[in-house]
Amino acid sequence: MIERFKYFWLWLIWRCIVLFDICKPIIIKILLLLSAITWELPQTIGSLILALIFLGRSRVKFENSYWLVMVNDKRFTGISLGRFVFISDWIFTETVKKHEYGHTWQSLILGWLYLIIVGIPSIIRSQKGFCKSEIEYYSHFPENWADKLGGVVR
C-alpha cells in the first residue's frame, strides 16, 4: 500500500510538471494581465487614454508580451506605458522598438513607481534637451537601463 502511495505522488508530480509546461504560456499571459490591472495600473490607464487619443491614426499589433501601437503622427516620437509601446511611424526602427520594450520591463519591475522613477525624468530629459546628443541621452539612467533590458547595443 505504501509503495503504491509513493508511486502515485511521483506520477502526480510528473503530471503537474507536464501540465505546467503545456500551460506555461497561458499562465504567463494571465500573470501579465493581472499585473497590468494591479501593479501597473497607472501605466495601463495612461496607455488606454493615449490609445483613445491616437484612435484612427494608429495600427496595433501584439508582440511577445506587449501591444505595439504604430502612430501616424509626426509630432509624436515614442512612449512606453505598461504593456503598451507607442512609436511614431517616422521614428520606428528595431533599435527604438527594443529600447521601448526595455521600458515595458522597467514598468513590470517598478510597478506604481515607474512613472516617477522612469517616466517623468525620461520625458523631461527628452523635451528639455538636457543632453547634447542622442548618444548622451541613451547613456544615462533610465534610458541605459531600458537599452540593457531590451537588448539594445549602441
N, C-alpha and C positions, 0 to 999 in steps of 0.2 A: 504493500500500500504506500509506504513512504517513498519507494523507488518511483512509482507512478506519479506521485505528487511532485517529485523533483523534476521529472521529465515534462510534466505539464507546465511548470513555471519556466523551464528553458524554452519550450515551444511558444509560450505566451510572450516572453521577452523577444524572441526571434520575430514573431508576428508583429509586435509593436514596432520593432526596428524597420521591418519591411514596409509596414503601413506608413510610418513616418517618412520614409524615403520617398514613397509614392506621393504622399500628401504634402511634402515639404513646400513646393511652390504655392500651393493654396494657403498653407499656414502662414507663410511669409507675407502673402498679399493681405490676409486678414490682419496680421500684426501691423503692417504698414497703414492699413485703413484705420485701425484703432489709434495708431499714433497720430494720424492726420487729424482726427476729430477730438483728440485729447491733448497730447504732448505738443503737437504743432498747430494747435487751434488758431492762434493769431495769424500765422502764415497762411493757413487754409482759408480763413475769412478774407485776408488780403488778396489771395490769388483768385478767389471767386469774384471779388469786386473788379480786379483787373480783367478777368475773363469777360465780364459784362461790358466793361469799357471798350474792349477790343472786339466785341461781338460783330461779326460781319467783315472784319478786317484781318482775320487770322485763320490759320489752319492748325488743327490739333491732331497729335498722334501720340500713342502710348509707347514709351521706350523703356525697357528693363523695369524700373520701379517708379517711373515718374512720367508726367504728362509734358510733352514738348509742344509749346504753343508758338508757332511761327507767325510773327506780327508783321503786317504790311503797313508800316508807318515809319517814315524817315526821321521823325522827331524822337523816336524811341530806340534804345540800344538793347539792353537785356537786364533781366532781374530774375532771381530765384526765390520763390516763396513756398516753402514746404515741398510738396510733391509736384509742384508746377514750375516749369522753366519757361520763361517768356524771352524770346530772342527775335530781334528785328531781322527781316529778310536781308537787308543791306549789309549787316554786320556778321551774318552767320558764317561760321567755319567750324570744322570739327574741334579745333582748339577751344573756341568760345563755348561750344556745346559741352565739352568735357569740363571746362572751368565752371560753368554754371551747374553742371551735375555735381561737382565738388561742393558747391553751396548747398545742394539738397542733403548731402551727408552732414554738413555742419548743422543744418536745421534739425536733422534727426538726432544728432548728438546733444545739441544745446536746448532744444525744445523752446519753451516760452522765452528764454534769454537770447534766442537767435537774433531777433530784430534789434536788441540793444547792443549786443556784442559784435555782430557781423553786419546786419542790415544798415543801420544808421551810419556807422563810420564809413562803410563802403560807399554809400550814396553821397555822403558829404565829400569824401576824397575825390570821387569821380566828377562831381558837379563843380566843386570849388577849384579844381585844378591844382591841388596841393603837390602833385607830382609833375616833374618837368617832362617825363616821358612815359610811354606805355611800360617800358621795362621797369622803371622805378615804381610805378603803380602796382605791378604784379609782384614786386619783390618784398612788399610789406604785408603785415597781418591786416586783415584776414584773407587777402587775395592769394598770398603764397600758400596758405593752408588749403584753400579751395583747389588750387592747382594740384597740390600733392594728393588730396582726396580724389580728385577727378582723373588723375593720371596724366597731367599735362607736364611736358618737358619744354621749358623755354630756353 
